[in-house]
Amino acid sequence: MSPSGLWARWRGWMDRREPPLTLGLLRLLLGALLLFELLDEARLGLAAPLRLAGEDGGLLAGPLLDGAALGLSPGALAWAFFGAQLACAVGLLLGLAPRASALGWVLLSAALSRALPQADRGVDMLLRNVILLLAASEAGAALSLPTALRHRALWPPGLHIPAWPRQMIVLQVILVYCSAGWSKLASPWTPVGGWSALSLSAQDPAYARVPAAWVVAAGPLTQLATALSWLWEWSAPALLLAVYFRDTRTRPGHLRAAFNRLHLLWLSLGLGAAFHLGTHALLRIGVFPFVMIVLYVAFIHPDRLVLAASRGPGARR
């Protein structure tokens, strides 16, 4: 294909527009998760220590900001930083200044990761990527408090927004699973090691939620779960094909028809959700499983949500 043809295809992809419901729902759910995490930090007494320098009784190698220049004590500065993160999470949840809230959360999270890199989790990096995409989108156009007050509806009727941020989030999720599968080459993840990875992890005192004896007794089940999760992650590139076939279902082709007839996209995501809920039941791995399940929302085409909303009680469409 010629460069002009490639450019035309790129422009066509970037110009695609769709209703804002999917991104609005994703923004709302991610805001709720961020708010839950912050409130849980406060409950555990970690809000200040995670934002204070070691010399002030915290965990950071140095202060996040020059508190003296701002006229704040180290403790007050730590709580002000926490409060700013809390405000950004609430802004995302309610759709209040959603672009500023999203960008603010990304910048605050990045600053904290630089000050305390050993506490920066993979899920934090993933959230920064996704929420930065939300900052570049019109995710506040639906399911937000300002929209509800202004239009008395879930979203402004007839509004369509750029689709590329949602599609980039879908690609981000697929890349997470691809990289996870490609990195699992150690023998416990393979038949050579007896598919023992999940069992070994569930018996590690740092992560275990259930007694080790229960895990040993469920040996065949953990082997099956390990094998299925490993094979599923290695097959993650097929998710991209499944999304494409779903969005072009009216075109001819036996493979496209088979993917859609068997609902392989949703079967695959259902298996992923089961894997995440299962690992959460066995392992203490924080909010990661719920973040991934929430990101599955990006796979829902907004037209389906519009149809569901139009059938609901009090629908305006």
N, C-alpha and C positions, 0 to 999 in steps of 0.2 A: 504494500500500500504506500502511496506517495506521502510525503510530509504534509501536504495540504489535506489529504484524506484523514491522516491521523489527527491533525489539528481540528478538523471538523468533528471527528468522533469525540475528542476531548471536550470541545465546546458544548456538544450535545449532551454529554454526561454531566458537565458542570451546570448546564442550564435546566436540568430536570427539576421539576417542582412537584410538591405533594402537600397534603394537609399537614398541619403541625402537631397532630395528636400524639404520634409515636415519640417524637423528641420531647414534647411536653411531659408525657408520662415518665420517660426516662429521667428527665431533669428532676421531677418530683421525687421519684424513688431514690435516686442517688443522694439528693438533699436529705431525705429521711435517714439513709444509712450513715451519712457523714455526721448528722446531728446525734444519732444514737452512739456512734463511736466517741464523739467528744464528751457527751454526757457520761458515758461509761468510764472515760478517763477521769472525769471529776469524781465519780463515785468511788473509784479505786484510789483516789488521792494522788493521781499522777499529773494532773493538769499543770501544776506549778513546776514540779521537778523536771518534767520533760522540756521545760522552757526556761530553766534557770541554769546559770553556769555552776560548775563544780564548787567554786569558791563561795557561792551563795547557797549551797546545799542542794544543788540540782545535778543533772547528768551531763550538761553540755560542757565542751572543752572551753568555751568562751561565751560571753553574752551575745544574745541575738542582735541587740541594738545598744547604742549608748544611752542608757537610761538617764544618766546625769544631764545630758544635753536636752533631754525631753522633760526634765524635771520630775522624773519618776524613780522610785526605788526599784531595786531588782525584782522584788516580789510583785510590785504593782505593774511593772513592765511585763512580767510573765503572764499575769492575769489579763492585761490589756491585749496581749498577743492571742491568748486563748479566746478572749471575748470577740476579737476580730474574726477568728476562724469560725466561731459560733454564729456570728452575724452572717457570714458568707453562706454557711450551711442553711440557715433559716431563709436567706434570700433565694437560694436555689429551690428549697422546698416550696416556698410560697410564690416564686416567680417575681420577687421584688428586685428590680434592677438586675435581671438575671445575667446579663453579660458581665457587669461589674462584679457581681457575686462570684461568678465562675472564675473570672480572671484573678480576682482577689484571693480565692481559695488556692488556686494553682501557685501563685507567687508566695503565699504564706507557707504552703506545704514545701515548696522548693527551698525556701529559706531555712526551714526546720531541718530538711534533709541535709543541707550543707553543714549545719551546726551539729547535727547528731546523725552522721551517716550510718552508724551501726544499727540504728533503729528504723532506717528507711526500708520498708518492706517492698517486695515486688508489687503487691497490690497498691501501694502508694504511687509507684511509678505509673502503673496502669491507670489509676484514677486521674492522675495529672494529665495523661494523654487524652483520656476521654472527656474530661471536664474542659480542657482547652478547646476541644472540638465543639462542645456545647457553647463556649464563649463566642465562637465564630458563627454560631447558628442563631435561629430565631426560636429557640426552645421555650422562651417565655410567652409565646403567642397563644399557647393552649394550656389549660389546667393550671392557671395562675390566678392569684387573687386580683391583680389589676384587670385582667381580662374578664373575670367573673363580675366585677363591679361595673366595668365599662359596658360590657355587652350582655350581661346576664345570661351567659352561655359558656359552654366548655371551651369554645374557640370561636373566633369571628367567622360567621358564615361566609363561605366562598374563598376564604384566605388560603393561599398556597405559598409555601416557603421552599427555599433550595433544599434538595434532597441529599446533596453530597455529604453533609456532616453525618447524617445517619448511616449512609453507605460506608463512610470511612470508619465509623465505630464498628460496623459489622466486620470490616476487614481487620480491624484491630483485634477483635475477639478471635477470629480465625488464626491470626498470627500468633496469639498467645498459645493456642492449642498446638499449632504446628511446632513452635519452638519447644514447648513442654515435651511433646512426643520425641522430637529429635534429640533432646538432652537425656532421655531415659534409655541409656545404652548399657548401664551397669547390669550385671548378671541377675540380680534379684527381680528385675523387670522382665526377664526372659525365661523361656523354658529351662535354660541352663541353670538358672538359680531357683528353679521351682516356683516361679511366679510368687516370690515371698516378700516383695517390697512392701506391700500394704501391711502384712502381718508384722514385719520388723518395725515399721514406723509406729504401729498401734501398740507395740510393747515398749517403745521408748518412753521413759518416765517424763521426759520434757514435753511430750505431746499427748500421751495416753489419756483417754477419758474413761475407759473401762478396764477392769482387771485383766492382767495378762493371761490368766487361765481361761477366760472367756474367748480371748482372741485365738489361743492355741486350739481350743475345742472347735472353733469355727474355721479351722484351717482350710478345708476345701472351698468354703465360701469366699475367704479372703484371696485365695489363689484365683478363683474365677473373677472376682472383682478386679484384681490386679491385671489379669490378662485382658479383660474387656476394656478397662480404662486405657491400657497401653495401646491396644489395637485401635480404639476409638480416636485417640489423639493422633496416631499416625495417619488415620483416614481423614483428618480435619480439612485438608485441601478440598475434599469433595463437598464440603459445606458451601464453598464458593460456587461450585457448579449447581448445587441444589438451589441456592438463592437465585442464580441466573435463570435456571429453568422455571422457577416459580414465577419470576417477573416477566417471563416471555412464554407463558403457558399456551398462548394462542397460536404460536408458531408450530410448524410440523416437526416431526422427529420422534422415533420410537423411544430413544433414551430419555428425551424430555418427558414424553408421556408416561414412561415407567416411573421416573422420579416423582412426578406429581400424583400419579395414581396411587403409589405406595406411601405418599406423604413422608418421603425420606428425610426432608429437612426437619420436620417436627419430631419424627422418631429419633433422629440423631440428637437434637437438642433435649428431648426427653431423657435420653440415656445420659447426657451430660448433666442434667439437673439431678438425676438419681445418684450419679457419681459424687457430685458436690455435697448433696445432703448426707450421703453415706459417710464420706470422709469427715464431715462436720460431726457426725454422731460418734465417730471413732477417735478423732484427733482434735487437739486444741490448735487450730490454725487461724483463729481470729475471724475477721469479716470476709475473707477472700471468697468462700463459697457463695455467699449471698451477693457479693458484688458481681460475680460471674453470672449468676442466675438473673439478676436485674438487667445485666447487659443483653440478655437474650431478647429483651423488649425491642431492641433495635432491629431484630429480624422480622418483626411484625410490620407488614405494609400498612401505612396509615389508612388506606381505603377500607381495610377490615375493621379498624377501630371506628371509623366514621359510620360504617354500616351498623356496628354494634350500638353505637351511641344513638343513632337515629331510631333504633328499635326500643330504646330504653324508655322508662317512664318520664314524662315531661320533656321528651325530645322535641327539638325545634326544627329538625330537618326531615 
